Amino acid sequence: MEEKILRKLFLGFIQIHILHHAKEHPIYGVWMLDELKQHGYNISSGTLYPILHSMESDGLLLKEERNVEGKIRKYYTITEKGRLVLTEARNKAYELFKEIKD
């Protein structure tokens, strides 16, 4: 049960990670899975891809399909709305961190 509760909490953190990296450069699924794993988030592609699609539907990410070695790879970049949401999320996360750090 604890794992299920933590998973729900971490989904918001994962979305902030996605927005942060999509602001720096275009991202794609496998790269994002590896990046998240480096931060201790061990999620499957079956979890990540619906998050990416949802964030695209919400207007936070823009998808571009590119041909990479004969295969179509979907790259995501942040939108202006995504930038605004990321700024607000950073502010809220910082405020929360200051409150709970000790």
C-alpha angles and dihedrals in degrees: 000000000000091000091054092051093047091048090057091050094046094053089077091050090050091054090051089051090051093050092046094053094040086057092054096047141330111293133200132199104261092045091050092049090054092046093050091048089057087059094050099263107130102187130152128238086249087065099038101049095055088050091052092047091048092049089050091050089050090055095247096113134035118214124216123182116218131183108238115181092333095313129101112242121189114223122194128205129181120261127215089261088051090052091053092048091047091052091050092045091051091051092049093045091050092049091049092047091053090052099046103032096100 
